[in-house]
Amino acid sequence: MQSAITTSVLFDLLIAFATFNVRLCVERRTLGTRNFIICILVSRLVAFAAGFPLFLFFRERQKQLGH
């Protein structure tokens, strides 16, 4: 039996993961990079906590190379 706290935390993580996927697709179109598929795979296969920093790293690297 799950407690209300566990359910709330799980719901928050699911919303954060869904938002991350939408943001990832928007950034991919904006910056035009192909490395973001790696972030989705890492997020789904390893953990969201590993995919999000990887996304930020790729995004900053792409911005520096593009500008």
Phi and psi restraints in degrees (value plus and minus 20) as a CYANA .aco file:
   2 GLN   PHI    -109.9   -69.9
   2 GLN   PSI     123.5   163.5
   3 SER   PHI    -105.2   -65.2
   3 SER   PSI     149.3   189.3
   4 ALA   PHI     -85.9   -45.9
   4 ALA   PSI     -53.0   -13.0
   5 ILE   PHI     -87.5   -47.5
   5 ILE   PSI     -64.6   -24.6
   6 THR   PHI     -82.9   -42.9
   6 THR   PSI     -62.2   -22.2
   7 THR   PHI     -83.7   -43.7
   7 THR   PSI     -61.2   -21.2
   8 SER   PHI     -85.3   -45.3
   8 SER   PSI     -63.7   -23.7
   9 VAL   PHI     -84.7   -44.7
   9 VAL   PSI     -63.0   -23.0
  10 LEU   PHI     -81.4   -41.4
  10 LEU   PSI     -63.6   -23.6
  11 PHE   PHI     -82.4   -42.4
  11 PHE   PSI     -61.8   -21.8
  12 ASP   PHI     -82.6   -42.6
  12 ASP   PSI     -61.7   -21.7
  13 LEU   PHI     -87.0   -47.0
  13 LEU   PSI     -57.7   -17.7
  14 LEU   PHI     -85.6   -45.6
  14 LEU   PSI     -59.7   -19.7
  15 ILE   PHI     -85.9   -45.9
  15 ILE   PSI     -62.6   -22.6
  16 ALA   PHI     -82.9   -42.9
  16 ALA   PSI     -61.0   -21.0
  17 PHE   PHI     -86.8   -46.8
  17 PHE   PSI     -60.8   -20.8
  18 ALA   PHI     -85.4   -45.4
  18 ALA   PSI     -62.2   -22.2
  19 THR   PHI     -83.4   -43.4
  19 THR   PSI     -60.2   -20.2
  20 PHE   PHI     -80.6   -40.6
  20 PHE   PSI     -63.0   -23.0
  21 ASN   PHI     -84.9   -44.9
  21 ASN   PSI     -59.9   -19.9
  22 VAL   PHI     -85.4   -45.4
  22 VAL   PSI     -66.8   -26.8
  23 ARG   PHI     -81.0   -41.0
  23 ARG   PSI     -57.9   -17.9
  24 LEU   PHI     -82.7   -42.7
  24 LEU   PSI     -63.7   -23.7
  25 CYS   PHI     -85.5   -45.5
  25 CYS   PSI     -59.5   -19.5
  26 VAL   PHI     -85.8   -45.8
  26 VAL   PSI     -65.6   -25.6
  27 GLU   PHI     -85.1   -45.1
  27 GLU   PSI     -55.8   -15.8
  28 ARG   PHI     -83.1   -43.1
  28 ARG   PSI     -61.6   -21.6
  29 ARG   PHI     -89.7   -49.7
  29 ARG   PSI     -57.9   -17.9
  30 THR   PHI     -88.8   -48.8
  30 THR   PSI     -68.2   -28.2
  31 LEU   PHI    -109.4   -69.4
  31 LEU   PSI     -40.3    -0.3
  32 GLY   PHI      49.3    89.3
  32 GLY   PSI      17.5    57.5
  33 THR   PHI    -126.2   -86.2
  33 THR   PSI     137.4   177.4
  34 ARG   PHI    -127.2   -87.2
  34 ARG   PSI     -20.1    19.9
  35 ASN   PHI     -97.1   -57.1
  35 ASN   PSI     -31.2     8.8
  36 PHE   PHI     -91.1   -51.1
  36 PHE   PSI     -39.3     0.7
  37 ILE   PHI     -85.5   -45.5
  37 ILE   PSI     -49.8    -9.8
  38 ILE   PHI     -83.3   -43.3
  38 ILE   PSI     -59.2   -19.2
  39 CYS   PHI     -83.7   -43.7
  39 CYS   PSI     -60.9   -20.9
  40 ILE   PHI     -84.7   -44.7
  40 ILE   PSI     -64.3   -24.3
  41 LEU   PHI     -83.5   -43.5
  41 LEU   PSI     -64.0   -24.0
  42 VAL   PHI     -83.8   -43.8
  42 VAL   PSI     -60.8   -20.8
  43 SER   PHI     -83.2   -43.2
  43 SER   PSI     -58.3   -18.3
  44 ARG   PHI    -103.9   -63.9
  44 ARG   PSI     -54.4   -14.4
  45 LEU   PHI    -109.7   -69.7
  45 LEU   PSI     -55.0   -15.0
  46 VAL   PHI    -122.6   -82.6
  46 VAL   PSI     -94.7   -54.7
  47 ALA   PHI    -191.9  -151.9
  47 ALA   PSI     132.2   172.2
  48 PHE   PHI     -80.5   -40.5
  48 PHE   PSI     -54.5   -14.5
  49 ALA   PHI     -88.0   -48.0
  49 ALA   PSI     -37.9     2.1
  50 ALA   PHI    -115.0   -75.0
  50 ALA   PSI     -53.6   -13.6
  51 GLY   PHI     -94.0   -54.0
  51 GLY   PSI     -56.7   -16.7
  52 PHE   PHI     -86.8   -46.8
  52 PHE   PSI     -67.5   -27.5
  53 PRO   PHI     -82.3   -42.3
  53 PRO   PSI     -54.1   -14.1
  54 LEU   PHI     -84.4   -44.4
  54 LEU   PSI     -61.3   -21.3
  55 PHE   PHI     -79.0   -39.0
  55 PHE   PSI     -66.4   -26.4
  56 LEU   PHI     -83.0   -43.0
  56 LEU   PSI     -58.7   -18.7
  57 PHE   PHI     -83.0   -43.0
  57 PHE   PSI     -69.3   -29.3
  58 PHE   PHI     -82.0   -42.0
  58 PHE   PSI     -58.9   -18.9
  59 ARG   PHI     -84.7   -44.7
  59 ARG   PSI     -65.9   -25.9
  60 GLU   PHI     -87.1   -47.1
  60 GLU   PSI     -59.2   -19.2
  61 ARG   PHI     -83.9   -43.9
  61 ARG   PSI     -60.6   -20.6
  62 GLN   PHI     -86.4   -46.4
  62 GLN   PSI     -59.3   -19.3
  63 LYS   PHI     -84.3   -44.3
  63 LYS   PSI     -60.1   -20.1
  64 GLN   PHI     -88.8   -48.8
  64 GLN   PSI     -57.4   -17.4
  65 LEU   PHI     -94.0   -54.0
  65 LEU   PSI     -51.9   -11.9
  66 GLY   PHI     -99.5   -59.5
  66 GLY   PSI     -47.3    -7.3
